[in-house]
């Protein structure tokens, strides 16, 4: 890969993919299709799936997609795909999407992806990272009305600002079953502004995606 992979390039890849694949059967299906679209868009690029990193204080980290590059010194991409129930036929292909509940833990998992990517960048294991969340569930991109929910720190709705040097954590009365495997407070080093964009509307449901760049380019709030 001879050129740097910026956020606009990743957005172009998503937009190109949306014309062929407005939705996916599963997260693995989305990951595979996205990797194929990278290969189609960028040409000669070394792509690795589920690449394993060892980080001293975090142990093993498996990253969904890593692009090997002398220019960028590794570009890491994490992908999340969460849906509400949808049964539809697209171009003769039947889709039966599951209703993924537990929005609170899925929001945490996405922010954990961002946290891990930021950490990998900070210790120079990757040049930059991208976290992508695709869904047809408005519960992710619309701001929840309940202000004092147990997962209030982990919301990822449109316009959410994540401030640096502030630990995001569950409310004290959160059940142990909810926090199981997700107890680590998440503290970021830079400010992020979360902005959702339309992915597709041709299925009867609107799919939106959240694309966050983690790395050399700070996601500062735009005036």
Rosetta blueprint (number, residue, H / E / L):
1 X L
2 X L
3 X L
4 X L
5 X L
6 X L
7 X H
8 X H
9 X H
10 X H
11 X H
12 X H
13 X H
14 X H
15 X H
16 X H
17 X H
18 X H
19 X H
20 X H
21 X L
22 X L
23 X L
24 X L
25 X L
26 X L
27 X H
28 X H
29 X H
30 X H
31 X H
32 X H
33 X H
34 X H
35 X H
36 X H
37 X H
38 X H
39 X H
40 X H
41 X H
42 X H
43 X L
44 X L
45 X L
46 X E
47 X E
48 X E
49 X E
50 X E
51 X E
52 X E
53 X E
54 X E
55 X E
56 X L
57 X L
58 X L
59 X E
60 X E
61 X E
62 X E
63 X E
64 X E
65 X E
66 X E
67 X E
68 X E
69 X L
70 X L
71 X L
72 X L
73 X L
74 X L
75 X E
76 X E
77 X E
78 X E
79 X E
80 X E
81 X E
82 X E
83 X L
84 X L
85 X L
86 X E
87 X E
88 X E
89 X E
90 X E
91 X L
92 X L
93 X E
94 X E
95 X E
96 X E
97 X E
98 X L
99 X L
100 X L
101 X L
102 X L
103 X H
104 X H
105 X H
106 X H
107 X H
108 X H
109 X H
110 X H
111 X H
112 X H
113 X H
114 X H
115 X H
116 X H
117 X H
118 X H
119 X H
120 X H
121 X H
122 X H
123 X L
124 X L
125 X L
126 X L
127 X L
128 X E
129 X E
130 X E
131 X E
132 X E
133 X E
134 X E
135 X E
136 X L
137 X L
138 X H
139 X H
140 X H
141 X H
142 X L
143 X L
144 X L
145 X L
146 X L
147 X L
148 X L
149 X L
150 X L
151 X L
152 X H
153 X H
154 X H
155 X L
156 X L
157 X L
158 X L
159 X L
160 X L
161 X E
162 X E
163 X L
164 X L
165 X L
166 X L
167 X L
168 X E
169 X L
170 X L
171 X L
172 X L
173 X L
174 X L
175 X L
176 X H
177 X H
178 X H
179 X H
180 X L
181 X L
182 X L
183 X L
184 X L
185 X L
186 X E
187 X L
188 X L
189 X L
190 X L
191 X L
192 X E
193 X E
194 X L
195 X L
196 X E
197 X E
198 X E
199 X E
200 X E
201 X L
202 X L
203 X L
204 X L
205 X L
206 X L
207 X E
208 X E
209 X E
210 X E
211 X E
212 X E
213 X E
214 X E
215 X E
216 X L
217 X L
218 X L
219 X L
220 X L
221 X L
222 X L
223 X L
